[in-house]
Amino acid sequence: MEKNNNYHTEMNIKNTMKLRELLSTLPPFCKQFFRGIEDITSSRTKIAYAYDIRVFFEFMHEHNPYCSKMNIVDYPITILDYITREDIEEYMEHCSYYIKDDKEFTNGERGKSRKLASLRSFYNYFFRCEMIKTNAPSLVPMQKMHSKEIIRLDVDEVSILLDQVEAGTSLTKSQQKFHAKTKVRDLALITLLLGTGIRVSECVGIDLSDVDFKNTGIKIRRKGGNETIVYFGNEVELALKEYLHERHRIIPEAGHENAFFLSLQNKRLGVRSVENLVKKYASNVTSLKKITPHKLRSTYGTSLYQETGDIYLVADVLGHKDVNTTRKHYAAIDEERRRKARNVVKLREN
């Protein structure tokens, strides 16, 4: 339950509590690492680091003769110097597929790269502090990343999706029972995602006071905690206002009074709920594309770049810290623009 009606504050508190729980299963010196990155790393990223480091130590405890001599929580920091480059390489191979608590885990090249990056950050911290003499993860090269196709909706698919949200004809009978209660909210939410390109976490964190219809802007909290204003067009404005009429008639649960998007339980809508919501409506839009909220974000970014040709504007609107991230995503569009330009300049009159 939200205590101060601030989604991001509550999520940070929950992540902090979860991190403390994870740290209780790790060697004591790990706490120093997380204190060292406290001010430069989001709470969500710290959780990811902690999970990765725990998997690493569990593997070493099982497969490294020196590490198996004691419990993980009793490891001294000097144990890092007993772990070799070969140990790290074996660990990376292990991450491709392993079973824990009767559950299967797999990691592709991106998952394995993230796990190695977590280890590098972990070791680098202690190596820079001169607390260890070796830095085994730095000797293991990062895996070459193959580019993935950026999946986005075509213009006609966007129309079909929004029509499905309004009509609900493709839903199952059980889903249609709730459709009448949620279609206005769902249409506002999906229109907002398609019309601004904001992330799901940014969307569910919106409070009533964050929406400014006078200036057609919404205050959101980006990854990393920075606040910014995103602006919306007429279609988004109409959808939001229609939902707001319904929203004002709902009595929220205690602690959720300020939340803009509410669930049927009158609580702030969560990230997983939005993901399931998009999946529900998108399942019959296209059989070839797996549509997620992030694909709606890619759809917006594509449309904005096609209309403006300004990669820096797209990076700014999407909240990318590095424009190269944006450029990588929309390189295919750049290629098409260059192809179309081949006959623009005329050398001689026909």
SVG drawing of the C-alpha trace seen along z (x, -y; Angstrom):
<svg xmlns="http://www.w3.org/2000/svg" viewBox="-20 -26 67 55">
<polyline fill="none" stroke="black" stroke-width="0.4" points="0.0,0.0 1.2,-3.5 1.8,-5.6 2.5,-9.0 0.8,-8.3 4.1,-8.5 4.6,-5.5 8.3,-6.0 9.1,-6.6 7.2,-3.4 9.0,-1.4 12.3,-2.6 11.4,-1.6 10.3,1.9 13.4,2.3 15.5,1.2 13.9,3.8 14.4,6.5 18.0,5.5 18.5,5.9 16.9,9.4 19.3,10.4 22.3,9.0 21.6,11.3 22.4,14.2 25.7,12.7 29.1,12.2 29.3,9.3 31.8,7.3 29.0,7.0 27.4,4.3 30.3,2.0 29.9,2.4 26.2,1.4 27.0,-1.5 29.6,-2.6 27.1,-2.7 24.2,-4.1 24.1,-7.6 24.8,-6.6 22.6,-3.5 18.8,-3.1 17.3,-0.8 16.0,1.4 19.5,1.8 20.9,2.6 18.4,5.4 19.5,6.8 23.2,6.6 22.4,8.5 20.6,11.3 23.5,11.6 26.1,11.7 24.2,14.3 24.0,16.6 27.7,16.1 28.6,17.0 26.2,20.0 27.9,21.3 31.4,20.8 30.2,22.5 29.2,25.6 32.0,25.8 35.1,24.1 37.1,26.3 38.3,23.3 34.8,21.6 33.1,24.8 35.0,25.0 32.8,22.4 29.3,21.0 28.7,18.1 27.8,15.7 31.2,16.4 33.3,15.6 36.1,13.0 36.8,10.5 40.1,12.3 38.1,15.1 37.8,12.9 41.5,13.4 41.1,17.1 38.7,17.0 40.4,17.2 39.5,16.2 38.7,19.8 36.2,19.8 34.5,16.8 34.3,18.4 32.8,21.6 30.3,19.5 29.3,17.7 28.8,21.0 26.7,22.1 24.5,19.0 23.3,20.3 21.2,22.8 20.8,23.9 18.1,25.2 17.5,23.8 14.7,24.8 13.2,27.0 12.9,24.0 14.8,23.7 16.8,20.5 18.2,19.6 20.2,16.6 21.0,15.5 23.8,13.2 22.1,10.2 21.5,11.9 25.0,13.3 26.5,9.9 24.5,8.3 25.7,10.8 29.3,10.3 28.8,6.5 27.5,6.9 30.6,8.9 32.9,6.4 31.3,3.5 31.5,5.6 35.2,6.5 36.2,3.1 34.9,1.4 37.1,3.5 40.0,3.4 39.9,-0.4 39.7,-0.5 42.9,1.7 41.0,4.3 41.8,7.1 44.9,7.9 43.3,9.5 40.3,8.7 39.3,11.9 36.1,10.6 38.1,7.9 40.1,10.7 36.9,12.2 35.8,10.4 32.2,9.2 30.2,11.4 29.6,9.9 26.0,8.7 23.9,9.4 21.5,6.7 17.8,7.5 15.0,6.4 13.1,3.6 9.5,4.7 6.9,1.9 3.3,1.6 2.5,0.4 -0.1,-2.4 -2.9,-0.1 -2.0,2.1 -2.2,-0.8 -5.7,-1.6 -6.7,2.1 -5.3,2.2 -7.2,-0.9 -10.4,0.4 -10.0,3.6 -9.7,1.7 -12.9,-0.2 -14.9,2.7 -13.5,5.7 -14.9,8.1 -11.7,10.2 -11.8,10.9 -12.9,14.1 -16.4,14.2 -14.8,13.9 -12.7,10.9 -15.7,9.2 -17.5,9.2 -14.9,6.7 -14.5,4.9 -17.4,2.5 -15.8,1.4 -12.3,0.9 -12.5,0.0 -12.4,-3.8 -9.4,-3.4 -7.7,-0.9 -8.1,-3.2 -6.7,-6.1 -3.7,-4.1 -2.8,-2.6 -3.4,-5.8 -1.1,-7.5 1.6,-4.9 1.3,-5.1 1.1,-8.9 4.0,-9.8 6.4,-6.8 6.7,-6.8 7.7,-3.7 5.2,-1.5 6.9,-2.4 6.5,-6.1 2.9,-5.6 1.7,-3.8 3.6,-6.3 1.5,-9.2 -0.6,-11.1 -3.7,-13.2 -1.7,-16.3 0.9,-15.4 -1.5,-15.9 -1.7,-19.5 -4.4,-19.9 -3.8,-23.6 -0.3,-23.0 -1.0,-19.5 1.9,-18.1 2.5,-15.3 5.2,-15.3 6.9,-11.9 9.8,-10.3 12.4,-8.9 14.8,-6.0 17.4,-7.3 14.9,-9.6 15.0,-12.7 11.6,-14.4 10.6,-15.8 7.5,-16.9 6.2,-15.0 3.7,-16.6 0.7,-15.0 -1.5,-15.6 -5.2,-16.0 -6.0,-12.3 -4.3,-11.6 -5.9,-14.6 -9.4,-13.4 -8.8,-9.9 -7.4,-11.1 -10.2,-13.5 -12.8,-10.8 -11.2,-8.5 -10.8,-11.3 -14.6,-11.7 -14.8,-8.1 -11.8,-8.4 -13.5,-11.2 -16.4,-8.9 -14.2,-6.2 -13.4,-6.1 -9.8,-4.8 -8.5,-2.5 -6.6,-4.3 -3.1,-5.3 -4.1,-5.3 -6.0,-8.6 -3.6,-10.4 -3.0,-7.6 -4.2,-8.5 -4.8,-4.9 -6.7,-2.6 -7.3,1.1 -10.7,2.7 -9.7,3.0 -9.4,-0.8 -5.7,-0.6 -2.8,-2.1 -2.4,0.0 0.9,1.9 3.5,2.6 2.6,6.3 -1.1,5.4 -0.4,3.0 1.8,5.6 -1.1,8.1 -3.5,5.5 -1.5,4.8 -1.0,8.5 -4.8,9.1 -5.7,6.6 -2.8,7.1 -3.1,10.9 -5.4,10.7 -3.9,7.6 -1.0,9.4 0.0,13.0 3.6,12.2 4.6,9.7 4.7,10.2 3.4,6.8 4.5,5.5 4.3,2.0 7.9,1.5 6.8,2.2 4.3,-0.6 7.2,-2.9 9.2,-1.7 6.2,-2.5 6.0,-6.1 9.8,-6.6 9.6,-5.3 6.8,-7.6 8.4,-10.6 11.7,-10.0 9.9,-9.5 8.1,-12.8 11.0,-14.9 14.2,-13.2 15.7,-14.6 17.4,-11.8 18.3,-14.2 14.7,-15.2 13.7,-11.5 16.4,-10.7 15.2,-13.6 11.5,-12.7 12.1,-9.0 14.5,-9.8 17.6,-8.1 20.7,-9.4 22.9,-8.5 21.8,-9.4 23.7,-6.4 21.1,-4.2 18.4,-5.9 20.5,-5.8 21.0,-2.1 17.3,-1.5 16.4,-3.6 19.3,-2.8 17.0,-0.9 15.0,-4.0 18.1,-6.0 19.1,-3.5 15.7,-3.8 16.0,-7.6 19.4,-7.4 18.0,-5.0 15.2,-7.4 17.7,-10.3 19.7,-8.6 17.7,-10.3 17.0,-13.6 20.1,-15.4 19.9,-15.8 23.2,-16.2 21.7,-17.0 18.3,-17.9 16.6,-15.1"/>
</svg>
